[in-house]
Amino acid sequence: MTRTRYSTATTLDGFIATDDHSLDWLLSRETGTMPGDFNFDTFLPQVGAVVMGASTYEWVLAHDAGWSYEQPTWVFTHRQLEVPSGADVRFTQAPIPDVHAEMAESAAGKDIWLVGGGDLVGQFHDHGLLDEVIAAVAPVTIGSGKPLLPRHVELSLQEVAHSGEFACLRYDVIRPA
Ligand SMILES: NC(=O)c1ccc[n+]([C@@H]2O[C@H](COP(=O)([O-])OP(=O)(O)OC[C@H]3O[C@@H](n4cnc5c(N)ncnc54)[C@H](OP(=O)(O)O)[C@@H]3O)[C@@H](O)[C@H]2O)c1
């Protein structure tokens, strides 16, 4: 059954990027070999569809060496942005439940990965469409920045691990009754 999973790295004070979209606080760190689903080599093969917001997409285009996602990727935006050659990227501003249904059909039983940002993940949660939060917590606070998940979300702790400099936490989302 398809799970909708938010997996990200975060600062201890709950930011996934600085105000000016820098990830320098993250990229310099020793990750070690993360166990289980904290490790992208294990996590990514379970994913059948990827979704992200426009800022995250622009960051990936600007910083990653080539497009690395094999899965179809939905990008929420009000703009038409460039698409790397060979990438299956679908720009959308459709209602979240409609896009989620389209992604679930495309994923065919595999999982949906919510890459971020945090408010977009919150929009999925607003519709009861967030199942899991996986957070690799870096040993740093940055005071302000782009939020991890700017909503009230009740979580049930499922797994705790330690890898390199990171505390790795996995939670199930507790759906409102
Ligand atoms: N630490 C990590 O592992 C990690 C993980 C993921 C992301 N990040 C970083 O975190 C930052 C997140 O940036 P962000 O907070 O600005 O979030 P974002 O979700 O990446 O981008 C926000 C933009 O997405 C579009 N958007 C969001 N919801 C929409 C909707 N319902 N309909 C249409 N468009 C919608 C809008 O773009 P338009 O202006 O086009 O309308 C909005 O300005 C980025 O710098 C990213 O690189 C870090």
The ligand as a MOL file (V3000), in Angstrom:
LIG
                    3D

  0  0  0     0  0            999 V3000
M  V30 BEGIN CTAB
M  V30 COUNTS 48 52 0 0 0
M  V30 BEGIN ATOM
M  V30 1 N 17.1980 19.9580 4.4000 0
M  V30 2 C 16.7230 19.2330 3.4050 0
M  V30 3 O 16.9800 18.0190 3.3120 0
M  V30 4 C 15.7990 19.8800 2.4300 0
M  V30 5 C 14.7800 19.1290 1.8320 0
M  V30 6 C 13.9160 19.7670 0.9590 0
M  V30 7 C 14.0550 21.1230 0.6840 0
M  V30 8 N 15.0810 21.8100 1.2500 0 CHG=1
M  V30 9 C 15.2490 23.2480 1.0010 0
M  V30 10 O 14.2210 23.9200 1.7250 0
M  V30 11 C 13.8210 25.0890 1.0140 0
M  V30 12 C 12.3070 25.0260 0.8820 0
M  V30 13 O 11.8660 26.1920 0.2700 0
M  V30 14 P 10.3720 26.7450 0.5100 0
M  V30 15 O 10.0590 26.7800 1.9460 0
M  V30 16 O 10.2680 27.9890 -0.2990 0 CHG=-1
M  V30 17 O 9.4020 25.6090 -0.1020 0
M  V30 18 P 9.1590 24.9260 -1.5180 0
M  V30 19 O 7.9610 24.0700 -1.2870 0
M  V30 20 O 10.3650 24.2690 -2.0380 0
M  V30 21 O 8.7860 26.1080 -2.5320 0
M  V30 22 C 7.7170 26.9760 -2.2900 0
M  V30 23 C 7.1000 27.3520 -3.6290 0
M  V30 24 O 6.4090 26.2200 -4.1650 0
M  V30 25 C 5.2760 26.6520 -4.8770 0
M  V30 26 N 4.0690 26.1150 -4.2370 0
M  V30 27 C 3.9050 25.6400 -2.9730 0
M  V30 28 N 2.6600 25.2070 -2.7860 0
M  V30 29 C 2.0060 25.3870 -3.9630 0
M  V30 30 C 0.6860 25.1080 -4.4070 0
M  V30 31 N -0.2400 24.5450 -3.6100 0
M  V30 32 N 0.3530 25.4260 -5.6980 0
M  V30 33 C 1.2860 25.9530 -6.5330 0
M  V30 34 N 2.5670 26.2470 -6.1590 0
M  V30 35 C 2.8990 25.9620 -4.8950 0
M  V30 36 C 5.3110 28.1650 -4.8680 0
M  V30 37 O 6.1470 28.5180 -5.9720 0
M  V30 38 P 5.8240 29.6230 -7.1100 0
M  V30 39 O 6.5610 30.8300 -6.6790 0
M  V30 40 O 6.3550 29.0640 -8.3610 0
M  V30 41 O 4.3610 29.8070 -7.1300 0
M  V30 42 C 6.0630 28.4520 -3.5880 0
M  V30 43 O 6.6520 29.7330 -3.5540 0
M  V30 44 C 14.5640 25.0680 -0.3120 0
M  V30 45 O 15.6980 25.9170 -0.2340 0
M  V30 46 C 15.0520 23.6290 -0.4520 0
M  V30 47 O 16.2560 23.5280 -1.1890 0
M  V30 48 C 15.9250 21.2280 2.1380 0
M  V30 END ATOM
M  V30 BEGIN BOND
M  V30 1 1 1 2
M  V30 2 2 2 3
M  V30 3 1 2 4
M  V30 4 1 4 5
M  V30 5 2 4 48
M  V30 6 2 5 6
M  V30 7 1 6 7
M  V30 8 2 7 8
M  V30 9 1 8 9
M  V30 10 1 8 48
M  V30 11 1 9 10
M  V30 12 1 9 46
M  V30 13 1 10 11
M  V30 14 1 11 12
M  V30 15 1 11 44
M  V30 16 1 12 13
M  V30 17 1 13 14
M  V30 18 2 14 15
M  V30 19 1 14 16
M  V30 20 1 14 17
M  V30 21 1 17 18
M  V30 22 2 18 19
M  V30 23 1 18 20
M  V30 24 1 18 21
M  V30 25 1 21 22
M  V30 26 1 22 23
M  V30 27 1 23 24
M  V30 28 1 23 42
M  V30 29 1 24 25
M  V30 30 1 25 26
M  V30 31 1 25 36
M  V30 32 1 26 27
M  V30 33 1 26 35
M  V30 34 2 27 28
M  V30 35 1 28 29
M  V30 36 1 29 30
M  V30 37 2 29 35
M  V30 38 1 30 31
M  V30 39 2 30 32
M  V30 40 1 32 33
M  V30 41 2 33 34
M  V30 42 1 34 35
M  V30 43 1 36 37
M  V30 44 1 36 42
M  V30 45 1 37 38
M  V30 46 2 38 39
M  V30 47 1 38 40
M  V30 48 1 38 41
M  V30 49 1 42 43
M  V30 50 1 44 45
M  V30 51 1 44 46
M  V30 52 1 46 47
M  V30 END BOND
M  V30 END CTAB
M  END
